[in-house]
């Protein structure tokens, strides 16, 4: 399962540019900020299609949930790609 986190305003861009890349995979789009009870199941991949501000909010939440974090690519609100490695559990 691939969860694609996005801002409400970016859903059409995600549908047009991201979902086609994952057409052979099970996907679910999730608006960010996501509900407190949202948690990806073990083995799922969370893709953060977020701007800088939301990415700063997402990373601590990903750490709290013990999600692995990989590379971040540019989005319209984040012009410079970031590379992030596994988040510590604490």
C-alpha positions as CSV (number, residue, x, y, z in Angstrom):
1,X,0.0,0.0,0.0
2,X,1.2,3.5,-0.9
3,X,-0.2,6.4,1.0
4,X,0.2,9.8,-0.7
5,X,0.0,12.7,1.8
6,X,-0.9,16.0,0.1
7,X,-2.5,19.4,0.8
8,X,-6.1,19.8,-0.2
9,X,-5.2,22.1,-3.0
10,X,-2.8,19.6,-4.5
11,X,-5.2,16.7,-5.1
12,X,-5.6,17.3,-8.8
13,X,-1.8,17.5,-9.3
14,X,-1.4,14.3,-7.3
15,X,-4.0,12.6,-9.4
16,X,-2.4,13.8,-12.6
17,X,1.3,13.4,-11.8
18,X,1.8,10.9,-9.0
19,X,-1.0,8.3,-9.2
20,X,-0.1,7.3,-12.8
21,X,3.4,6.4,-11.6
22,X,1.8,4.0,-9.1
23,X,-0.9,2.7,-11.4
24,X,0.0,-1.0,-10.7
25,X,0.1,-0.4,-6.9
26,X,-2.6,-0.1,-4.3
27,X,-2.8,3.6,-3.3
28,X,-4.7,5.9,-1.0
29,X,-4.5,9.7,-1.0
30,X,-4.6,11.3,2.4
31,X,-5.0,15.0,3.1
32,X,-2.4,16.5,5.4
33,X,-2.6,17.3,8.2
34,X,-4.1,13.8,8.6
35,X,-6.4,12.7,11.4
36,X,-4.8,11.8,14.7
37,X,-5.9,8.1,14.3
38,X,-4.2,7.7,10.9
39,X,-1.4,5.3,10.8
40,X,0.0,3.4,7.9
41,X,0.1,-0.4,8.4
42,X,3.5,-2.1,8.7
43,X,5.2,-2.4,5.3
44,X,3.3,0.5,3.7
45,X,5.0,3.3,2.0
46,X,4.1,6.9,2.9
47,X,4.8,9.4,0.1
48,X,4.8,13.0,1.4
49,X,3.8,15.3,-1.5
50,X,4.1,18.3,0.8
51,X,5.5,21.8,0.8
52,X,8.3,22.9,3.2
53,X,6.0,24.0,6.0
54,X,3.9,20.8,5.9
55,X,7.0,18.7,5.5
56,X,8.4,20.2,8.7
57,X,5.2,19.2,10.4
58,X,5.2,15.7,8.9
59,X,8.7,14.6,9.8
60,X,8.2,14.6,13.6
61,X,4.9,12.7,13.2
62,X,6.6,10.2,11.0
63,X,9.3,9.7,13.7
64,X,6.6,9.3,16.4
65,X,5.0,6.5,14.3
66,X,8.3,4.9,13.5
67,X,7.9,5.3,9.8
68,X,11.1,5.1,7.7
69,X,11.7,8.2,5.7
70,X,13.4,8.4,2.4
71,X,14.2,10.9,-0.3
72,X,12.0,13.9,-0.8
73,X,11.6,15.4,-4.3
74,X,10.5,18.8,-5.3
75,X,6.9,19.9,-5.2
76,X,5.5,23.2,-6.3
77,X,6.0,24.6,-2.8
78,X,9.3,22.8,-2.2
79,X,11.6,23.7,-5.1
80,X,14.8,22.1,-3.6
81,X,14.8,18.3,-3.1
82,X,15.8,17.1,0.4
83,X,17.4,13.8,1.3
84,X,16.4,12.4,4.6
85,X,17.4,9.1,6.2
86,X,15.6,6.8,8.7
87,X,14.1,8.8,11.6
88,X,15.2,7.7,15.1
89,X,12.5,6.3,17.3
90,X,13.2,8.9,20.0
